[in-house]
Amino acid sequence: MKLLFLYHPVENIKESTAFYRDALGFKEAWREGDHTVTFQLPDSDVRLMIEDEENDLLPGGVFLVDNVDDFYNRNIDNLDFIKSPVDIPPGRYAIYKDISGNPIRILDFTNEEKI
């Protein structure tokens, strides 16, 4: 697994975008629809992702795996999945909790060539 994003749920995407861009000086990397914005962090390959659709979950990392469905099937009995694999624009996405209840998000890029 490789850390790709630090995920921060936000209540208001427009206000939060202005904060990270204008107050902190982060450069916007890309957007997905009206609910997700990512920022390039200085001197890092990891990006900050803010989103206003999962603000009922805690912040955490988003990790790249080879195949979300394979990871899910191998670990369904020993990890606490709170979101089964779903399609997202670049691939598949799922969420499980660590032993302290923190969400760990995983994704793959299996649909990237279809975009």
C-alpha positions as CSV (number, residue, x, y, z in Angstrom):
1,M,0.0,0.0,0.0
2,K,1.2,3.5,-0.9
3,L,-0.1,6.7,0.7
4,L,-1.6,8.9,-2.0
5,F,-3.8,11.4,-0.2
6,L,-4.5,12.8,3.2
7,Y,-8.3,12.9,3.3
8,H,-10.1,15.7,5.2
9,P,-13.9,15.8,5.3
10,V,-15.2,19.3,5.2
11,E,-18.6,20.9,5.8
12,N,-18.4,23.5,3.0
13,I,-16.3,22.8,0.0
14,K,-16.1,26.4,-1.3
15,E,-15.1,27.9,2.0
16,S,-12.6,25.1,2.7
17,T,-11.1,25.4,-0.8
18,A,-10.6,29.1,-0.2
19,F,-8.9,28.4,3.1
20,Y,-6.4,25.8,1.8
21,R,-5.7,27.8,-1.3
22,D,-5.7,31.4,0.0
23,A,-4.8,31.1,3.6
24,L,-2.3,28.2,3.4
25,G,-1.1,28.8,-0.2
26,F,-1.7,25.2,-1.4
27,K,-2.0,24.8,-5.2
28,E,-5.0,23.0,-6.5
29,A,-4.2,19.8,-8.3
30,W,-7.6,18.7,-9.6
31,R,-11.3,18.5,-8.8
32,E,-13.9,15.8,-9.1
33,G,-17.4,17.2,-9.6
34,D,-18.7,19.8,-7.0
35,H,-17.7,17.8,-3.9
36,T,-13.9,17.0,-4.1
37,V,-10.8,19.1,-4.4
38,T,-7.2,18.0,-4.1
39,F,-4.2,20.2,-3.4
40,Q,-0.5,19.6,-4.0
41,L,1.4,19.7,-0.7
42,P,4.7,21.5,-0.8
43,D,7.7,19.2,-1.2
44,S,5.6,16.0,-1.2
45,D,4.1,13.5,-3.6
46,V,1.1,13.1,-1.2
47,R,-1.9,15.3,-1.9
48,L,-4.5,16.7,0.4
49,M,-8.1,15.8,-0.6
50,I,-11.0,17.6,0.8
51,E,-14.6,16.5,0.3
52,D,-18.0,17.4,1.6
53,E,-19.7,14.0,1.0
54,E,-18.2,11.8,3.7
55,N,-18.0,14.4,6.5
56,D,-19.4,11.9,9.0
57,L,-16.1,10.0,8.9
58,L,-12.8,11.0,10.5
59,P,-9.9,12.3,8.4
60,G,-7.3,9.7,7.4
61,G,-5.1,8.3,4.7
62,V,-6.1,7.1,1.2
63,F,-3.9,4.3,0.1
64,L,-3.3,2.8,-3.3
65,V,-3.6,-1.0,-3.7
66,D,-3.2,-3.1,-6.8
67,N,-6.9,-4.2,-6.8
68,V,-9.5,-3.1,-4.3
69,D,-11.7,-6.1,-5.0
70,D,-8.9,-8.6,-4.4
71,F,-7.9,-6.8,-1.2
72,Y,-11.5,-6.8,0.0
73,N,-12.0,-10.5,-0.8
74,R,-8.7,-11.5,1.0
75,N,-9.6,-9.4,4.1
76,I,-13.4,-9.4,4.4
77,D,-13.2,-11.8,7.4
78,N,-10.4,-10.0,9.3
79,L,-11.1,-6.3,8.7
80,D,-14.1,-4.1,9.6
81,F,-15.2,-2.8,6.2
82,I,-17.6,0.1,6.5
83,K,-17.8,0.7,2.7
84,S,-17.7,-2.2,0.3
85,P,-15.9,-1.6,-3.1
86,V,-17.6,0.9,-5.3
87,D,-16.7,2.5,-8.7
88,I,-15.1,5.9,-8.7
89,P,-13.7,7.6,-11.8
90,P,-10.1,6.2,-11.7
91,G,-11.1,2.7,-10.4
92,R,-12.5,1.1,-7.3
93,Y,-12.7,2.4,-3.7
94,A,-13.5,0.9,-0.2
95,I,-13.1,1.9,3.4
96,Y,-12.3,-0.2,6.5
97,K,-11.6,0.8,10.1
98,D,-8.5,0.1,12.1
99,I,-8.7,-1.3,15.6
100,S,-9.2,2.2,17.0
101,G,-12.1,3.0,14.7
102,N,-10.1,5.2,12.3
103,P,-11.1,4.9,8.6
104,I,-8.6,3.6,6.2
105,R,-9.5,4.3,2.6
106,I,-8.1,2.2,-0.3
107,L,-8.4,2.7,-4.0
108,D,-7.0,1.4,-7.2
109,F,-6.7,2.8,-10.7
110,T,-8.3,-0.1,-12.6
111,N,-10.6,2.1,-14.5
112,E,-8.0,4.8,-15.3
113,E,-7.6,3.7,-18.9
114,K,-11.4,4.0,-19.4
115,I,-11.4,7.7,-18.6
